[in-house]
Amino acid sequence: MDRNLFDRGLAKRRQVLGDAYVDRALENLDDFNRDFQRLATEYCWGEVWGDETLSPRERSILTLGMVAAIGKMGEFSNHVRGAITNGLSPNDLRAVLTQVTIYCGIAVGADCFVLTKSILDEHVKK
């Protein structure tokens, strides 16, 4: 394990997804999923999200499109929350989801709009 890359990834993961989400993921570590969590933290969050070539906002937009395209709505929801943290407004999210709808299809777009609306409503209540 590259400790510096892991630490950078853990910090970025917490910044984007929040401490509660990351703490839940790490509390459930066991022999079965430990390497997966290390890889996700080290490479996804440390190597990719830790590269400052793209801004966190740009990475959020890109990630929303890719995760929507592969239909992973649980991860999509996590990244909508992260996108809000990274400065995307409801109008920005609407524009991203409209483009997702055109490129990925109405069914994917509909799921994304429903999930994003519920997250925005929940975010406003806080």
C-alpha positions as CSV (number, residue, x, y, z in Angstrom):
1,M,0.0,0.0,0.0
2,D,1.2,3.5,-0.9
3,R,0.5,5.3,2.4
4,N,0.7,8.8,1.0
5,L,-1.7,7.9,-1.8
6,F,-4.1,6.2,0.6
7,D,-4.0,9.2,3.0
8,R,-4.6,11.7,0.2
9,G,-7.5,9.5,-1.1
10,L,-9.0,9.2,2.3
11,A,-9.0,13.0,2.8
12,K,-10.5,13.6,-0.7
13,R,-13.1,10.9,-0.2
14,R,-14.2,12.5,3.1
15,Q,-14.2,15.9,1.5
16,V,-16.5,14.8,-1.3
17,L,-18.7,12.1,0.3
18,G,-18.6,13.2,3.9
19,D,-17.3,11.7,7.1
20,A,-20.4,9.7,7.9
21,Y,-20.4,7.9,4.5
22,V,-16.7,7.1,4.7
23,D,-16.9,6.0,8.4
24,R,-19.7,3.6,7.5
25,A,-17.7,2.1,4.7
26,L,-14.6,1.7,6.8
27,E,-16.5,0.3,9.9
28,N,-17.6,-2.6,7.8
29,L,-14.0,-3.7,6.8
30,D,-13.4,-7.4,6.9
31,D,-11.1,-9.9,5.1
32,F,-13.5,-10.1,2.2
33,N,-13.7,-6.3,1.3
34,R,-10.6,-4.8,2.8
35,D,-8.6,-4.9,-0.4
36,F,-11.5,-3.4,-2.4
37,Q,-11.8,-0.4,0.1
38,R,-8.0,0.1,-0.1
39,L,-8.1,0.1,-3.9
40,A,-11.0,2.5,-4.0
41,T,-9.4,4.9,-1.5
42,E,-5.9,4.7,-2.9
43,Y,-6.6,4.7,-6.7
44,C,-10.1,6.2,-7.2
45,W,-9.8,8.9,-4.5
46,G,-6.0,9.3,-4.1
47,E,-4.8,8.9,-7.7
48,V,-7.7,10.1,-9.7
49,W,-9.7,12.5,-7.5
50,G,-6.4,13.6,-5.9
51,D,-5.0,14.8,-9.3
52,E,-5.7,18.5,-9.4
53,T,-5.7,18.8,-13.2
54,L,-9.5,18.8,-13.1
55,S,-11.4,20.6,-10.4
56,P,-13.7,18.7,-8.0
57,R,-16.6,20.3,-9.8
58,E,-15.5,19.0,-13.2
59,R,-14.8,15.6,-11.7
60,S,-18.3,15.5,-10.3
61,I,-19.9,16.3,-13.6
62,L,-17.8,13.7,-15.4
63,T,-18.5,11.0,-12.7
64,L,-22.3,11.7,-12.7
65,G,-22.4,11.1,-16.5
66,M,-20.3,7.9,-16.3
67,V,-22.1,6.4,-13.4
68,A,-25.5,7.2,-14.9
69,A,-24.4,5.7,-18.2
70,I,-23.6,2.4,-16.5
71,G,-26.9,2.5,-14.5
72,K,-25.4,2.4,-11.0
73,M,-28.0,4.4,-9.2
74,G,-26.6,3.8,-5.7
75,E,-23.3,5.3,-6.7
76,F,-25.1,8.0,-8.7
77,S,-26.9,9.1,-5.5
78,N,-23.6,9.2,-3.6
79,H,-22.1,11.4,-6.3
80,V,-25.1,13.7,-6.5
81,R,-24.4,14.5,-2.9
82,G,-20.7,14.9,-3.7
83,A,-21.6,17.2,-6.6
84,I,-23.6,19.4,-4.3
85,T,-20.6,19.5,-1.9
86,N,-18.4,20.4,-5.0
87,G,-20.6,23.4,-5.8
88,L,-23.1,22.2,-8.4
89,S,-26.3,24.1,-8.1
90,P,-29.8,22.6,-8.8
91,N,-29.6,24.3,-12.3
92,D,-26.2,22.8,-13.0
93,L,-27.5,19.3,-12.0
94,R,-30.5,19.8,-14.2
95,A,-28.3,20.6,-17.2
96,V,-26.1,17.6,-16.5
97,L,-29.1,15.3,-16.2
98,T,-30.6,16.6,-19.4
99,Q,-27.4,15.7,-21.2
100,V,-27.4,12.3,-19.5
101,T,-31.0,11.8,-20.7
102,I,-30.1,12.6,-24.3
103,Y,-27.0,10.4,-24.4
104,C,-28.1,7.5,-22.2
105,G,-31.8,7.4,-22.8
106,I,-35.1,8.4,-21.2
107,A,-35.2,5.5,-18.7
108,V,-31.7,6.4,-17.3
109,G,-32.6,10.1,-17.3
110,A,-35.9,9.5,-15.5
111,D,-34.1,7.5,-12.7
112,C,-31.5,10.2,-12.4
113,F,-34.0,13.0,-12.2
114,V,-36.1,11.2,-9.6
115,L,-33.1,10.4,-7.4
116,T,-31.5,13.9,-7.8
117,K,-34.8,15.6,-6.9
118,S,-35.2,13.6,-3.7
119,I,-31.6,14.4,-2.7
120,L,-32.1,18.1,-3.5
121,D,-35.4,18.1,-1.4
122,E,-33.6,16.4,1.4
123,H,-30.7,18.8,1.2
124,V,-33.0,21.9,1.4
125,K,-34.6,20.5,4.5
126,K,-31.3,20.4,6.4
